[in-house]
Amino acid sequence: MNKRGLLITATCCITAFVIGYLVCLNEKTQFLFLPRNSSDLASWIGAFGSVGAVIAAIWIMDRQHSLSEQSLLAERAHSSAKEAQERRDRLAICLMVALHTALGIRSVLDALESAEDNKVALTLSAQIGFIAITAEPTLRIPMHELGTVEAVQRVFAVANLAQRLGESLAAWSRQEATSLPYISDMRKTVALLKPEASDVLSAIEQSFVSSMDS
């Protein structure tokens, strides 16, 4: 039974009890239990006043309970909305960091691709430090903050590519700068990594835009 049904049932029970009580007290009552004198009338008025007071008290309690429930539901909804917004903000921040790293990867690959043979060693030296600084924030992203498998996969792809590129730069930097096989190997590796870097960048851009639109 809902609260409205309980209120109606309680009202009927109280009213029946009061009328029955008055009937028992009024020995002269013969028809419709009507009061026969001023004393009976006062009793009836007082009785129905009591019934009204009880009904009003029950209604007030029911109303207060309803308002309390509504307030609680509104508070929970607000809290849930706030938590959801905070999760979206954290996701957007993580994706923005990963996007910065993906752009850095492309920048490094472009620099290596356009470097002249006699400047490869100098370019490598500069790009090793750059990729390390660019990749570090993404490597520190807590994957549990991302919330979706898709976001985890895309951030991981960026972090993985940054690590592989950093390891390759370190390995090349230890080679003899004038060694043609070393330079040739570097250019072949860069050519292989560039399409992957473009795909990774495009995917992380799409995730970042989606997170901002949601």
C-alpha positions as a Markdown table, in Angstrom:
| # | Residue | x | y | z |
|---|---|---|---|---|
| 1 | Met | 0.0 | 0.0 | 0.0 |
| 2 | Asn | 1.3 | 3.5 | -0.9 |
| 3 | Lys | 1.4 | 6.5 | 1.4 |
| 4 | Arg | -1.8 | 7.9 | 0.1 |
| 5 | Gly | -3.7 | 4.7 | 0.8 |
| 6 | Leu | -2.2 | 4.6 | 4.3 |
| 7 | Leu | -3.4 | 8.1 | 4.9 |
| 8 | Ile | -7.0 | 7.3 | 3.8 |
| 9 | Thr | -7.1 | 4.1 | 5.8 |
| 10 | Ala | -5.9 | 5.9 | 8.9 |
| 11 | Thr | -8.4 | 8.7 | 8.5 |
| 12 | Cys | -11.3 | 6.3 | 8.1 |
| 13 | Cys | -10.3 | 4.3 | 11.1 |
| 14 | Ile | -10.0 | 7.3 | 13.3 |
| 15 | Thr | -13.3 | 8.7 | 12.1 |
| 16 | Ala | -15.1 | 5.4 | 12.7 |
| 17 | Phe | -13.6 | 5.1 | 16.1 |
| 18 | Val | -14.7 | 8.7 | 17.2 |
| 19 | Ile | -18.2 | 8.2 | 15.9 |
| 20 | Gly | -18.6 | 4.9 | 17.6 |
| 21 | Tyr | -17.3 | 6.4 | 20.8 |
| 22 | Leu | -19.8 | 9.2 | 20.6 |
| 23 | Val | -22.6 | 6.8 | 19.9 |
| 24 | Cys | -21.8 | 4.8 | 23.0 |
| 25 | Leu | -21.8 | 7.9 | 25.1 |
| 26 | Asn | -25.0 | 9.4 | 23.7 |
| 27 | Glu | -27.7 | 7.0 | 25.0 |
| 28 | Lys | -30.5 | 9.3 | 23.6 |
| 29 | Thr | -29.2 | 9.1 | 20.0 |
| 30 | Gln | -31.9 | 7.5 | 17.8 |
| 31 | Phe | -31.4 | 8.6 | 14.2 |
| 32 | Leu | -28.2 | 9.2 | 12.3 |
| 33 | Phe | -26.5 | 9.6 | 15.7 |
| 34 | Leu | -27.2 | 13.4 | 15.7 |
| 35 | Pro | -26.5 | 15.4 | 18.9 |
| 36 | Arg | -29.7 | 16.2 | 21.0 |
| 37 | Asn | -28.4 | 19.1 | 23.1 |
| 38 | Ser | -25.6 | 21.6 | 23.3 |
| 39 | Ser | -23.4 | 19.3 | 25.4 |
| 40 | Asp | -23.7 | 16.6 | 22.7 |
| 41 | Leu | -23.0 | 19.2 | 20.0 |
| 42 | Ala | -19.9 | 20.4 | 21.8 |
| 43 | Ser | -18.7 | 16.8 | 22.1 |
| 44 | Trp | -19.3 | 16.2 | 18.4 |
| 45 | Ile | -17.5 | 19.4 | 17.4 |
| 46 | Gly | -14.6 | 18.6 | 19.7 |
| 47 | Ala | -14.4 | 15.1 | 18.3 |
| 48 | Phe | -14.4 | 16.1 | 14.7 |
| 49 | Gly | -11.9 | 18.8 | 15.6 |
| 50 | Ser | -9.7 | 16.1 | 17.0 |
| 51 | Val | -10.1 | 14.0 | 13.8 |
| 52 | Gly | -9.2 | 17.0 | 11.7 |
| 53 | Ala | -6.1 | 17.7 | 13.8 |
| 54 | Val | -5.0 | 14.0 | 13.4 |
| 55 | Ile | -5.7 | 14.1 | 9.7 |
| 56 | Ala | -3.7 | 17.4 | 9.4 |
| 57 | Ala | -0.9 | 16.0 | 11.4 |
| 58 | Ile | -0.8 | 12.9 | 9.2 |
| 59 | Trp | -0.9 | 15.0 | 6.1 |
| 60 | Ile | 1.9 | 17.3 | 7.3 |
| 61 | Met | 4.1 | 14.3 | 8.2 |
| 62 | Asp | 3.4 | 12.7 | 4.8 |
| 63 | Arg | 4.2 | 16.0 | 3.1 |
| 64 | Gln | 7.4 | 16.5 | 5.0 |
| 65 | His | 8.5 | 13.0 | 4.2 |
| 66 | Ser | 7.8 | 13.5 | 0.5 |
| 67 | Leu | 9.7 | 16.8 | 0.5 |
| 68 | Ser | 12.6 | 15.1 | 2.3 |
| 69 | Glu | 12.6 | 12.3 | -0.3 |
| 70 | Gln | 12.5 | 14.8 | -3.2 |
| 71 | Ser | 15.4 | 16.7 | -1.6 |
| 72 | Leu | 17.4 | 13.6 | -1.2 |
| 73 | Leu | 16.8 | 12.5 | -4.8 |
| 74 | Ala | 17.7 | 15.9 | -6.1 |
| 75 | Glu | 20.9 | 15.9 | -4.0 |
| 76 | Arg | 21.9 | 12.4 | -5.3 |
| 77 | Ala | 21.2 | 13.5 | -8.9 |
| 78 | His | 23.3 | 16.6 | -8.4 |
| 79 | Ser | 26.1 | 14.5 | -6.9 |
| 80 | Ser | 26.0 | 12.0 | -9.7 |
| 81 | Ala | 26.0 | 14.8 | -12.3 |
| 82 | Lys | 29.0 | 16.4 | -10.6 |
| 83 | Glu | 30.9 | 13.1 | -10.4 |
| 84 | Ala | 30.2 | 12.4 | -14.1 |
| 85 | Gln | 31.4 | 15.9 | -15.1 |
| 86 | Glu | 34.6 | 15.4 | -13.0 |
| 87 | Arg | 35.2 | 12.1 | -14.8 |
| 88 | Arg | 34.7 | 13.8 | -18.2 |
| 89 | Asp | 37.1 | 16.6 | -17.2 |
| 90 | Arg | 39.8 | 14.1 | -16.0 |
| 91 | Leu | 39.4 | 12.1 | -19.3 |
| 92 | Ala | 39.7 | 15.3 | -21.4 |
| 93 | Ile | 42.9 | 16.3 | -19.5 |
| 94 | Cys | 44.5 | 12.9 | -20.0 |
| 95 | Leu | 43.6 | 12.9 | -23.7 |
| 96 | Met | 45.0 | 16.4 | -24.1 |
| 97 | Val | 48.3 | 15.3 | -22.6 |
| 98 | Ala | 48.4 | 12.3 | -24.9 |
| 99 | Leu | 47.5 | 14.5 | -27.8 |
| 100 | His | 50.5 | 16.8 | -27.0 |
| 101 | Thr | 52.8 | 13.7 | -27.0 |
| 102 | Ala | 51.4 | 12.5 | -30.3 |
| 103 | Leu | 52.1 | 15.9 | -31.8 |
| 104 | Gly | 55.6 | 15.8 | -30.4 |
| 105 | Ile | 56.2 | 12.3 | -32.0 |
| 106 | Arg | 55.2 | 13.7 | -35.4 |
| 107 | Ser | 57.4 | 16.7 | -34.9 |
| 108 | Val | 60.4 | 14.4 | -34.1 |
| 109 | Leu | 59.8 | 12.2 | -37.1 |
| 110 | Asp | 59.4 | 15.3 | -39.4 |
| 111 | Ala | 62.7 | 16.7 | -38.0 |
| 112 | Leu | 64.5 | 13.4 | -38.6 |
| 113 | Glu | 63.1 | 12.9 | -42.1 |
| 114 | Ser | 64.2 | 16.4 | -43.2 |
| 115 | Ala | 67.6 | 16.3 | -41.5 |
| 116 | Glu | 70.6 | 16.4 | -43.9 |
| 117 | Asp | 73.1 | 13.5 | -43.6 |
| 118 | Asn | 75.8 | 15.7 | -42.1 |
| 119 | Lys | 73.3 | 17.1 | -39.5 |
| 120 | Val | 71.7 | 13.8 | -38.4 |
| 121 | Ala | 73.9 | 13.5 | -35.3 |
| 122 | Leu | 73.0 | 17.0 | -34.1 |
| 123 | Thr | 69.3 | 16.5 | -34.9 |
| 124 | Leu | 69.3 | 13.2 | -32.9 |
| 125 | Ser | 70.9 | 14.9 | -29.9 |
| 126 | Ala | 68.2 | 17.6 | -29.9 |
| 127 | Gln | 65.3 | 15.2 | -30.4 |
| 128 | Ile | 66.3 | 12.7 | -27.7 |
| 129 | Gly | 65.7 | 15.3 | -25.0 |
| 130 | Phe | 62.6 | 16.6 | -26.7 |
| 131 | Ile | 60.8 | 13.3 | -27.0 |
| 132 | Ala | 61.7 | 12.4 | -23.4 |
| 133 | Ile | 60.2 | 15.6 | -22.1 |
| 134 | Thr | 57.1 | 15.2 | -24.4 |
| 135 | Ala | 56.5 | 11.6 | -23.6 |
| 136 | Glu | 56.9 | 11.7 | -19.8 |
| 137 | Pro | 53.4 | 13.2 | -18.9 |
| 138 | Thr | 51.7 | 10.6 | -21.1 |
| 139 | Leu | 53.6 | 7.7 | -19.5 |
| 140 | Arg | 52.4 | 9.0 | -16.1 |
| 141 | Ile | 48.7 | 8.9 | -17.0 |
| 142 | Pro | 46.8 | 6.6 | -14.7 |
| 143 | Met | 44.9 | 4.3 | -17.0 |
| 144 | His | 42.0 | 3.9 | -14.5 |
| 145 | Glu | 41.2 | 7.6 | -14.9 |
| 146 | Leu | 40.3 | 7.1 | -18.6 |
| 147 | Gly | 37.1 | 5.2 | -18.0 |
| 148 | Thr | 36.7 | 3.5 | -21.4 |
| 149 | Val | 38.6 | 0.7 | -23.1 |
| 150 | Glu | 38.9 | 2.8 | -26.3 |
| 151 | Ala | 40.5 | 5.7 | -24.4 |
| 152 | Val | 42.9 | 3.3 | -22.7 |
| 153 | Gln | 43.9 | 1.7 | -26.0 |
| 154 | Arg | 44.5 | 5.1 | -27.7 |
| 155 | Val | 46.6 | 6.6 | -24.9 |
| 156 | Phe | 48.5 | 3.4 | -24.6 |
| 157 | Ala | 49.2 | 3.5 | -28.3 |
| 158 | Val | 50.7 | 7.0 | -28.0 |
| 159 | Ala | 52.8 | 6.1 | -25.0 |
| 160 | Asn | 54.1 | 2.9 | -26.7 |
| 161 | Leu | 55.0 | 4.7 | -29.8 |
| 162 | Ala | 56.8 | 7.4 | -27.8 |
| 163 | Gln | 58.8 | 4.8 | -25.9 |
| 164 | Arg | 59.8 | 3.0 | -29.1 |
| 165 | Leu | 60.8 | 6.2 | -30.8 |
| 166 | Gly | 62.9 | 7.3 | -27.7 |
| 167 | Glu | 64.6 | 3.9 | -27.6 |
| 168 | Ser | 65.4 | 4.1 | -31.3 |
| 169 | Leu | 66.8 | 7.6 | -31.0 |
| 170 | Ala | 69.0 | 6.5 | -28.1 |
| 171 | Ala | 70.3 | 3.5 | -30.2 |
| 172 | Trp | 71.0 | 5.7 | -33.2 |
| 173 | Ser | 72.8 | 8.3 | -31.1 |
| 174 | Arg | 75.3 | 5.6 | -30.1 |
| 175 | Gln | 76.2 | 4.8 | -33.7 |
| 176 | Glu | 78.9 | 6.4 | -35.7 |
| 177 | Ala | 77.5 | 9.6 | -37.2 |
| 178 | Thr | 79.2 | 9.1 | -40.6 |
| 179 | Ser | 78.1 | 5.5 | -41.0 |
| 180 | Leu | 75.8 | 5.3 | -44.0 |
| 181 | Pro | 74.1 | 2.1 | -42.9 |
| 182 | Tyr | 73.2 | 3.8 | -39.7 |
| 183 | Ile | 71.7 | 6.8 | -41.5 |
| 184 | Ser | 69.9 | 4.6 | -44.0 |
| 185 | Asp | 68.5 | 2.5 | -41.1 |
| 186 | Met | 67.2 | 5.6 | -39.4 |
| 187 | Arg | 65.5 | 6.9 | -42.5 |
| 188 | Lys | 63.8 | 3.6 | -43.2 |
| 189 | Thr | 62.6 | 3.4 | -39.6 |
| 190 | Val | 61.3 | 6.9 | -39.7 |
| 191 | Ala | 59.4 | 6.1 | -43.0 |
| 192 | Leu | 57.8 | 3.1 | -41.3 |
| 193 | Leu | 56.8 | 5.0 | -38.1 |
| 194 | Lys | 55.3 | 8.0 | -39.8 |
| 195 | Pro | 52.1 | 6.3 | -41.0 |
| 196 | Glu | 51.6 | 4.7 | -37.6 |
| 197 | Ala | 52.2 | 8.1 | -35.9 |
| 198 | Ser | 49.6 | 9.7 | -38.2 |
| 199 | Asp | 47.0 | 7.0 | -37.3 |
| 200 | Val | 47.8 | 7.4 | -33.6 |
| 201 | Leu | 47.5 | 11.2 | -33.8 |
| 202 | Ser | 44.2 | 11.0 | -35.7 |
| 203 | Ala | 42.7 | 8.5 | -33.2 |
| 204 | Ile | 43.7 | 10.6 | -30.1 |
| 205 | Glu | 42.4 | 13.8 | -31.7 |
| 206 | Gln | 39.1 | 12.1 | -32.4 |
| 207 | Ser | 38.9 | 10.9 | -28.7 |
| 208 | Phe | 39.8 | 14.3 | -27.4 |
| 209 | Val | 37.1 | 16.1 | -29.5 |
| 210 | Ser | 34.5 | 13.5 | -28.5 |
| 211 | Ser | 35.4 | 14.0 | -24.8 |
| 212 | Met | 34.9 | 17.8 | -25.2 |
| 213 | Asp | 31.6 | 17.4 | -27.0 |
| 214 | Ser | 30.1 | 15.0 | -24.4 |
